Amino acid sequence: MKTSNCLKTMLKINSRTSSDSDDGKDLCPFCDEEMPPNPSSKLLKMKAELLLLPNITKGIGRPGAMSLPWLQRASFCGLHDAEREVIPHGLTQGWPTSIDFKKLERVSFKLAFEDHPA
């Protein structure tokens, strides 16, 4: 799938837009929660795509607030929450950043066999 020129332009725009709060923190244009300090390219692309939707309307409460139905923005808001809170917490706890599912399957099978010998 090719990315449109408009989308490419929006991806280049600094993530600090009119969605900034009074204290300088970048807020989600849809839920007003704080955005992660270093958003992933996936998150920035999702934001740009949502801002191009034809049914987007100006939100209320602060400049830069936008409104979309929950189902259209749920994945975006969930991802920015994960990038701001969940992922950094996992990294500080030493959680893995990737999973080798083939190795996990062998370990799980071995543990299950040890717990329930024939």
Secondary structure as GFF3:
##gff-version 3
##sequence-region A 1 118
A	DSSP	alpha_helix	5	12	.	.	.	ID=ss1
A	DSSP	alpha_helix	41	51	.	.	.	ID=ss2
A	DSSP	beta_strand	57	58	.	.	.	ID=ss3
A	DSSP	beta_strand	66	67	.	.	.	ID=ss4
A	DSSP	alpha_helix	70	81	.	.	.	ID=ss5
A	DSSP	pi_helix	82	86	.	.	.	ID=ss6
A	DSSP	alpha_helix	87	92	.	.	.	ID=ss7
A	DSSP	alpha_helix	101	115	.	.	.	ID=ss8
###
